[in-house]
């Protein structure tokens, strides 16, 4: 039986990303990278709150002490839902041509982040990616930055842990979802989980309680797919947008899948015909999710 997705907030995010469910406050948290803002949505009331950031904001996670851990352009910072950003660590400070992209708190309580070549200019206009130089790191609560693998990525995306010793991640430009084994806090034995899926290319993902990965298919994919542990696609939900970017299970029982989207790089004619681009959507896929990991646990 098909699932019907609905728009719950006409956010018009330029690049909505990093959806995460705040179970304590019962709200969806997300960022808009190009729009330079952190935003929350209370689905029960429809209340929206947002905070502007001093630079592009690329990801966000929840801290055990109630604050947030935030990926900015080149640094990871702590933030208390208002006020300034306390720099915790700089990532690749010696490489001015890269920026942070995906960032998710891992089961170990560290904030795992990926980098990529900078793909927009100071005004937020698209820039071509010419080099696959992205890497994966983990940032500890003490501010230490540790590389996780020597493998390079075009665009690092998706960080999900189906088991404590297994990571699912993706390279958007390669249209490939990978798995790694985690050993001694490093990533080894990369294997392909899903490659060349014909609907868009992979962006952000989240896990359900059955260990399947829900992956957003950006760049015209217009859907979210459910990837089984063996790499087969067991479900696909079409969405009222062309570029879904990240997803998270939320609600009191974690039964609603919330999905962010982007309108980055789309021309005025397309946006006039498709005003839903950049919206936040929701769907009940028939399974429940798992709680978000907390930074600093």
C-alpha positions in Angstrom: 0.0 0.0 0.0 1.6 3.3 -1.0 2.4 5.9 1.6 1.4 9.5 0.9 3.8 12.2 2.0 2.5 15.6 2.9 4.1 19.1 3.4 4.1 20.1 7.0 6.1 23.3 6.7 6.6 25.4 3.5 10.1 26.4 4.7 11.5 27.3 1.3 14.9 26.2 2.6 17.7 26.8 0.0 19.5 23.7 1.3 17.5 22.1 4.1 19.7 19.5 5.9 20.6 17.5 9.0 17.0 16.7 10.2 17.0 15.4 13.7 14.2 14.7 16.2 14.6 16.4 19.6 12.7 14.0 21.9 13.0 16.1 25.0 11.3 19.1 23.4 9.2 17.1 20.9 10.3 19.1 17.9 12.1 18.6 14.5 15.5 20.4 14.2 17.2 21.1 10.9 19.6 23.6 9.2 19.5 25.6 6.0 23.1 25.6 4.8 22.9 28.5 2.3 20.2 30.3 4.2 22.5 30.3 7.3 19.9 29.3 9.8 19.0 26.7 12.3 15.3 26.0 12.6 12.8 24.0 14.7 9.3 22.8 14.0 6.8 21.7 16.6 4.5 19.4 14.6 1.8 19.4 17.3 1.3 23.1 17.1 2.9 24.1 13.8 5.2 26.6 15.7 8.4 27.4 14.0 11.5 29.0 15.4 14.7 29.9 13.7 18.1 31.4 14.4 20.5 33.0 11.9 24.1 31.8 11.9 27.2 34.0 11.2 28.3 31.6 8.5 26.9 28.7 6.5 25.7 26.0 8.9 26.1 22.4 7.6 24.8 20.1 10.3 23.5 19.8 13.9 23.3 17.3 16.6 21.9 17.1 20.2 24.1 17.2 23.2 23.6 15.2 26.4 23.5 18.5 28.4 20.7 20.0 26.3 22.9 22.1 24.0 23.5 21.5 20.4 26.7 20.5 18.5 26.9 22.3 15.2 28.9 21.9 12.0 29.6 25.3 10.5 31.8 26.0 7.4 35.1 24.7 8.8 34.5 24.2 12.5 32.4 22.3 14.9 30.9 24.4 17.7 28.7 24.1 20.8 25.6 26.2 20.9 22.9 26.7 23.5 19.9 27.5 21.3 20.8 31.2 21.0 23.8 33.4 21.4 27.3 32.7 20.1 29.0 29.5 18.9 31.7 28.1 21.0 34.3 26.6 18.7 35.1 23.1 19.7 37.4 22.0 16.8 38.5 23.1 13.4 38.4 20.5 10.6 40.9 20.7 7.7 42.1 24.2 8.7 45.0 23.9 6.2 42.7 23.2 3.3 40.8 26.4 2.4 39.0 24.8 -0.5 37.0 22.4 1.6 34.0 22.7 3.9 32.1 20.5 6.3 29.0 18.7 5.0 27.4 15.8 6.8 27.5 15.6 10.5 25.8 13.1 12.9 26.5 12.0 16.4 27.6 8.4 16.6 26.8 5.7 19.1 30.2 6.4 20.7 29.1 10.0 21.7 31.4 11.6 19.2 30.3 13.9 16.3 31.2 12.3 13.0 31.6 14.7 10.1 32.5 14.6 6.5 34.1 17.2 4.3 33.9 18.1 0.6 35.2 20.6 -1.9 33.4 24.0 -1.4 30.5 24.1 -3.9 29.1 27.6 -3.4 30.6 31.1 -3.4 30.3 33.9 -0.8 26.9 34.8 -2.2 25.6 31.3 -2.0 25.7 30.7 -5.8 26.7 27.2 -7.0 30.3 26.4 -7.8 31.4 23.3 -9.8 33.0 20.5 -7.8 36.3 19.6 -9.6 38.0 17.3 -7.1 37.0 14.4 -4.9 38.8 15.4 -1.7 36.2 14.8 1.0 37.1 12.8 4.0 35.4 11.5 7.2 36.4 12.5 10.7 35.2 12.1 14.3 35.2 15.0 16.7 35.4 14.2 20.4 33.8 16.2 23.2 37.3 17.2 24.1 37.7 18.8 20.7 40.1 16.2 19.2 39.7 15.6 15.5 40.5 12.1 14.3 40.5 10.9 10.6 38.4 7.7 10.2 39.7 6.5 6.8 42.0 7.5 4.0 39.2 7.0 1.4 38.2 10.1 -0.5 34.7 11.2 -1.4 33.2 13.6 -3.9 30.4 14.6 -1.4 30.3 12.9 2.0 26.7 12.1 2.9 24.8 9.7 5.2 26.1 8.5 8.5 24.1 5.7 10.0 25.1 2.9 12.4 23.0 -0.3 12.0 25.3 -1.9 14.6 28.0 -0.5 16.9 30.7 -1.9 14.6 29.1 -1.0 11.3 28.7 2.3 9.4 26.6 3.1 6.4 27.7 6.1 4.5 27.5 7.5 0.9 29.3 9.4 -1.8 26.7 11.5 -3.5 28.7 12.1 -6.7 29.5 8.4 -7.0 25.8 7.5 -6.6 27.0 4.8 -4.1 26.0 3.8 -0.6 28.8 2.0 1.3 29.3 0.0 4.4 32.4 0.0 6.6 33.4 -2.1 9.6 34.4 -0.1 12.6 37.5 -1.3 14.3 39.6 0.6 16.9 37.7 3.7 16.1 38.7 3.5 12.4 36.8 2.5 9.3 38.0 -0.7 7.5 36.8 -3.0 4.7 34.6 -0.7 2.7 31.9 -2.5 0.6 29.3 -1.3 -1.7 25.8 -1.6 -0.3 23.8 0.1 -3.2 25.2 1.6 -6.4 23.7 3.4 -9.4 20.1 3.4 -8.1 18.2 5.1 -11.0 16.2 7.7 -9.0 18.5 10.6 -8.2 21.7 10.3 -6.1 22.1 9.6 -2.3 21.9 12.4 0.3 21.1 12.1 4.0 19.7 9.0 5.7 18.3 7.6 9.0 17.7 4.2 10.5 14.5 2.5 11.4 14.1 0.1 14.3 14.5 -2.9 12.0 18.0 -1.9 10.9 17.0 -0.6 7.5 18.4 2.7 6.1 16.0 5.3 4.7 17.9 7.3 2.1 16.9 10.6 0.5 17.5 10.7 -3.3 18.5 14.3 -4.2 19.1 15.9 -7.6 15.8 15.1 -9.1 15.3 11.7 -7.4 12.1 13.0 -5.7 11.9 10.1 -3.3 13.1 8.4 -0.2 14.1 4.7 -0.3 14.4 2.0 2.3 17.6 0.0 2.0 17.7 -3.5 3.6 20.9 -4.8 5.2 21.6 -6.9 2.1 21.4 -3.8 -0.1 18.0 -4.4 -1.7 15.5 -1.6 -1.9 12.4 -2.7 0.0 10.4 0.4 -0.2 10.2 3.7 -2.1 8.1 6.7 -1.2 7.7 9.4 -3.8 7.7 13.0 -2.5 6.2 16.3 -3.5 9.7 17.8 -4.2 12.5 16.9 -6.5 15.5 17.1 -4.1 14.9 15.6 -0.6 18.1 16.0 1.4 17.8 14.5 4.9 15.3 12.6 7.0 14.6 11.6 10.7 12.0 9.7 12.5 10.0 11.7 15.0 6.8 12.1 16.9 6.0 10.7 20.3 6.5 7.1 19.1 9.0 7.8 16.3 6.5 6.6 13.7 6.6 9.7 11.4 9.4 10.2 8.9 10.3 13.9 8.5 12.1 14.9 5.3 13.9 18.1 4.4 14.5 19.3 0.9 16.5 21.9 -1.2 15.9 24.4 -3.9 19.6 25.1 -4.5 20.5 25.8 -8.1 16.9 25.7 -9.4 15.9 28.5 -11.7 13.1 31.0 -11.2 10.8 29.3 -13.8 11.1 25.9 -12.0 10.5 27.4 -8.6 7.5 29.3 -9.9 6.0 26.0 -11.2 7.1 24.0 -8.1 6.9 26.2 -5.0 7.1 23.1 -2.8 10.8 22.9 -3.3 12.6 23.4 0.0 9.7 22.3 2.1 9.6 20.0 5.1 7.6 16.8 4.5 6.2 14.0 6.6 5.0 10.5 6.0 4.0 7.5 8.1 6.0 4.6 6.5 4.7 1.8 8.7 7.8 1.4 10.7 9.3 3.3 13.7 12.7 4.9 14.0 15.4 4.9 16.7 16.3 7.8 19.1 19.1 10.2 18.1 22.5 9.6 19.6 23.6 12.3 22.0 26.9 14.1 21.8 29.1 13.7 24.9 27.5 10.6 26.3 
